[in-house]
Amino acid sequence: MTQNLLLNELHSILSESRNSSTLDIDLLSTEAILQKINEEDQKVAQAIKPALPNIAKAVDSIVAAFQNQGRLIYIGAGTSGRLGILDAVECMPTFSVTENMVVGIIAGGEKAIKRAVEGAEDNEEAAIIDLAAINLKANDVVVGIAASGRTPYVISALRYAREIGATSVSVSCNPNSAIAKEADIDICAAVGAEILTGSTRMKSGTAQKLILNMLSTASMIRIGKTYQNLMVDVSASNAKLYARALLIVMQATDCDEETATQALKEAGNEAKLAVLMVLTDTSAIQAADLLKQHQGFLRKAVQSRAQ
């Protein structure tokens, strides 16, 4: 793309426009600067609200993928790619899923997590190579993330996903974006001009973080990774997680610490199993079988014993 074409394109992008309320930000005191940032940040959640129906469609597609041995794959460049990786890796300890169930890919590879890789976001071929390297399949969901909505790497990734037959989802902060045209489901949070012109790690980045949290968390809830509002599908693999698992068992069952400790021990430190054992007065083997009968849904397993 020529310099003039790129300039014209950037001029038309909402997130690249100038924010009239922060033109004097370099003259303000520290507290006044923070006040401006806080005021702008408050607009982010409201900008996401109109996108909720499409976020719901994406969640339903992700749930269907998980139920069909498919994966949730985030792909992006720069800040967008890093946010995808962050959400992917956090799913493992939070919901006890394998590292292959939610995958984060960033343009330029792992070194781009810490340092910008020159030209990576413009490399369309690399996106195809990166997705082929993880053996992208039709039962996967690919979420392309780009605040501007015009990143060539992400456009190429979504186009390739559709060719493979995978569900493609775009996440941007600009209406009618280029990545939206390549997506089965378009999620757009039009947060407007940034505090600092073009610094999309700010409001746009916050919006993307909130949306990715919604996609993964709602999907995990829908496949039975929670009980009420508790993260019961956690394995106590270190001291912090053990304490959390212990508290979860106590909160879910209203039992005392001694009972929760014994249940966790018998359950091999699996909080969900321990909760079911306490609530249904069953052994670890019986509770595990009960969970299997109900596809891992703790509430359904508990209710089946109450009938």
TAQUI-V325035 format. One record per pair of residues at least 24 apart in sequence whose C-alpha atoms are under 6 Angstrom apart, sorted by the first residue. I is the first residue (numbers start at 1). GAP is how many residues later the second one is. D is the distance in Angstrom with one decimal. If there is no record, write none. Layout:
<<I;GAP;D> <I;GAP;D>>
//
This chain:
<<14;160;5.8> <14;178;5.8> <15;177;5.5> <15;178;4.9> <16;181;5.9> <16;182;4.6> <17;176;5.3> <18;175;5.7> <18;179;5.4> <19;174;5.0> <44;147;5.7> <44;163;5.9> <47;142;5.2> <47;143;5.7> <47;144;5.5> <48;141;4.8> <51;136;5.9> <54;133;6.0> <59;156;5.5> <59;160;5.5> <63;156;5.5> <65;74;5.6> <65;75;5.8> <70;69;4.9> <70;70;4.6> <71;30;4.9> <71;31;5.9> <71;69;4.8> <72;30;4.8> <72;69;5.1> <73;29;5.9> <73;30;4.7> <73;31;5.9> <73;69;4.8> <73;70;6.0> <74;30;4.8> <74;69;4.8> <75;30;4.7> <75;31;5.8> <75;69;5.0> <76;30;5.3> <76;68;5.9> <76;69;4.9> <76;78;5.8> <77;29;5.3> <77;30;4.8> <77;44;5.5> <80;65;5.6> <80;66;5.8> <81;25;4.5> <82;31;6.0> <95;138;5.4> <95;139;5.8> <96;138;5.5> <121;32;5.1> <122;30;5.0> <122;31;5.5> <123;30;5.4> <124;28;5.7> <124;29;4.6> <124;32;5.3> <127;26;5.5> <127;30;5.1> <128;29;6.0> <138;26;5.7> <138;27;4.5> <138;28;4.0> <139;27;5.8> <140;26;5.3> <141;25;5.7> <141;26;4.7> <141;27;6.0> <142;26;5.0> <143;26;4.6> <143;27;5.7> <144;26;4.9> <145;26;4.8> <146;26;5.2> <147;25;4.5> <147;26;5.0> <147;57;6.0> <149;28;4.9> <149;29;5.7> <149;30;5.3> <150;28;5.2> <155;24;5.2> <158;24;5.8> <224;73;4.5> <232;39;5.5> <232;40;4.8> <233;39;5.3> <234;37;5.9> <235;35;4.9> <236;33;5.4> <245;26;5.4> <249;26;5.3>>
//
